[in-house]
């Protein structure tokens, strides 16, 4: 009996020693739950993923190669010229293009690349001469002219239009610092262990199901079409029931969506948000002018989305009009006399004078009127040092813009795009995550908005010089919009946005996203997206006249002729106003939604741009994440396994002995 108790005591001492030997510095760390243990083992990495997009002919973007997570040690690109084994490569932005070029040309090297982590940092951005993942002539297939070799975007590399069978993440600044230390640690340890590895969870549903194009993935339900909601508004509101003949239309437009290699890091400050902010400032300025209803032309403003992906918004806009949809009710596109588009206007140079370029197309007689209006507006702004020049005649036509859709659909139309460049983009970060607030200046946007606002008054028939001079842009509003739409602080939680909507997030992102549910003229708020809902409310407010029934319950009793309920999200009550402001679905004209699913339609001979339509979709995916952790070599793993087996056997033996001792003790009692 005594010998067994002695053995039991010895086993307890051995287990205690084993426990102490595995504690750090004689100090035991306790874990109250499995999540606590997991947090101590893994470091979650903050970042922005490149995701898988598809079209009718194939796929672009990034995905894990198979159905599961992928793991590999982290190395810097400088030390990864010749990879010995599989690796996750940490790369700076300035070397990112050369790395992807190496991957596309060297298949042996590409097979060893498990994933790519791209560093962030303002110092890197400041040192770059340019970075644009788009091509040198964006969306050339939709141009109303043949000159595919022309380079509107000299910095373009085209890397965003290629498929990558490995995950790619843009790191946050905090995670960049963490990963730089990790890569240095791995470099110092060289071939020895432990190693720090990354684990990517970027599994795309289209990859798992083997649906490699838009047609097949829509049938299988593993993707959704790119799209959202455009917005148009009339100033003053259009009285649809009036027997008075409709006025000719002066249409002003811009777009609200951009593109980037990384889905959720997509600000598009210069292209196109500088133009969007200018348009909103123009509407605000003109809304304070009382004489617009007496002018002989109707002002209409349109903000498209989906333009970065095959001009989805502008093309669908025309189709909705042809189908006499409720989304275009009150707007007759045949009455459009002049089109003015506000393009990239945040980088006008030189600094001593803000210089803009008018890119024109269409009938000369109408164009002369538009150019004369711009010239008159410029003369009224002499003290502001604003200059407008006609774009070079050596250009093949208008630059990539929504006007291309109008010229393809209505070749006889007169149109102008106001830009801050002549023959090549001034935006060296076109369709890049680096096109942020630091890439533009507010004075340039104010100058462009001033030109447009006064030009529109003149084009609509206004001739009073004192009235022209009285139209002024609110520079404070422009600054506020910059902070709301291009920064995380305050971002969409700014007072201006929250006056109209309840945003779903704080940090703005101008990726078009996917269209959810059945397209509608009155979409469910969560389906329309924060930016579209804000633009709709802002335009509806600024272009409105008060409702006659001010006591109307909103939105229940806000059903009068032309009445809308605005600001309902913000306070749960809303305000009833009279405004001609509508949502217009923006998605491929080759798609149809029926029976809760999407179908690709055959080519339509009347849709002249449908032949070029790629029909973009985005793969479905679950939570996307990256984490890093330390691994040991196989010998260490085997040792741990062996120790685990020994401890298990000893524990089992201890239990057997304890049970035997207890039984005998009970019998003796």
Phi, psi and omega in degrees: 000312180298323180295324180289320177297323178296318179296318179299315179298321179296319180296319178298319178297319180297315180296320178298318179296318178300318180297316180294325181293337181264357178273149185274123176054035179074010184241125183265129178266126183263146178237125183273344181204168177298318176303323177298317179296318181295320179297326180287336183268326187243145172248117179285134183257129177277134180188182183233120187276153163269127184247173182272123173245152183228157171222190184293338184254355181162215185218157174225176177086201193233154177193153166303147184289339183225212185269347185240179178289156178239143186228139176196154176296152183263127177227153176281150181299325180299329181258013184242025180300320176233103182280130178282318180219191179299144183206151166264127186258125174268124187223146175278160182300322183290343178254358186298313181297318181292327176295313180294327176296318177298318180298318183287336183261335186243096184295325180294319177293318183299324181297335183268352179276111180272328179190166179230134175244121185257129183286151172248162177156133181295329181293327177292315181299318181295333182271354182276138175277341179169148177206110179223115181282356178277176181277173184286337172232089183299133176054043182300331182298336183265358182293144179278018179212161181257104176197060187294343181274353180291142184249090173289331186238077185303331182280355186294135178249338180080009186292338182284350182259014181247155177272142177229122183269043173205157181285146175228128181234138169269123183279149169288167181297323178296313181292331177300314179298318180298313184289329176297320177294319180298313181297322178295319179297316178296323180294320180291325180284342179051242186273353182276169179249162005283161176239148174261127183243160173252147176237120182259130171246085180229054182275121179264140182297327180292328177290316180297322184269350181076020177269106192256010176210169185297321182299310183288322183288328176292323177295320182274351180072030180258006179209172176224150181291144170293142179165179181184218182225121171279169181222136171231154183208144180252140178231115353288175180303150179269127176274098186296326184275357183288138178282351181293137181301137182296145179279155170300151187252134167254111187257127178244133186218162173202184178231162184241000182244149177235188178221160180198161175295331184249121190310310189259010174239082196213076185272318179060046186302306180284317182232105012243006193293332175300321177291321178297314180297321177299316180297316179298322178292325177296312180299318178300315181296315182287336180293340179271000182262123188278341190269008185296325183293341181269353180283161187269007177226153182263130176270131177230136180241135180230134174241110183271152167236161182082007183290333180286350185235058177088028178051048182302316185294310183290324179291318177294327178303314179292319181295319178298324178293315179298326180272005180051047181288155177298337182293337181247012183303127180097352182242117179257107183295340178292342181271000180291123181259321182219141176241128175236125179249136175262111183267228179277114186229021184261004184224043181291135183226164354287172186294332181293333177213135181277115185252129178236158182237133179263111176265119190241160175201151176111193184297132184296324182300315179289321181298321180301322178295319180293315180295322177296322179295318177297319180296318179295321178296319179298316181296328179284350181245028184307320183290347182269358180055051179251131182237137174241127178239151173281135182298155183302139178287348178281348175294145182290340182169202180288151178289170177308121186192167177295336178301333177302320178297315181298321180290327177287322182278325181225078186304335183277356185289151177260126184217157180215138174245124178268120182229167175260018178222163180258285187251354178207146181306134171281345179277102181282354179243035182304130181051044179232155176293348180273355177280078185242192185303329181288351184269356183224170174227144187291328181296327177294319180293318178299318180297314180297316180297322178298315178301311185294314183302313181289325178296319181295320177299317180293316180297328180282357176113001180286134183232352185287113181303322180292325178292319179300313182294337182280347180279110184232144179274137177279100182297328179294323177296318178300314179298320180294318178296323177300315179293325181286316190263350186227013181216156176275343179232108003280341181065211184286358174269010179293159183300322182297313180292316183289348173291334185251321186225169171253096187294150181276344181211168179265312182284123179289151176211130188251026169288140185298327182079193179247153180271128185253138177069193181280129179302141186211156175282343177230074186291153172301131187313316183294339181275342185275337181089147185301313186293316179299317181292322177296313181299318179300311181295318181298310181294319179299322179291309186291331183264005189271165166238152183299147175288145180295325181262086185291343181270004182301138174283129186252127005263001189304311183260010181270064187237011180290175182300114178078008183278143178226155175255115179250161177062018182296321180297323189293315184237001180079357181246305180083174179229135180269124180226165174260118182204144174259083181227128186223149167278144173230121178303144179233105176201172187303138176287353178268004184246148176226137179255120176206147181053041176060029176211166183254142179232138175276124182276153174296161179300138179253125184297336180278344179268089188293340179262354182295331180299325182272354186290117180287340186058075183283136175226161176241133179298144170291152177203157176269207179296130178259129180206161174229139174218157179237151178201169184263137175236151177258173177283173186295327180297318179295318179300319179294322178297315179298319178298315180297315178298323178296318178296317180299313180299320179297315180296317179297320179297318178297316179298320179300317180297315180300313181296317181299316180298319180296314180299315182296318180299314181295321179296321179294322180295319180295327177292000000 
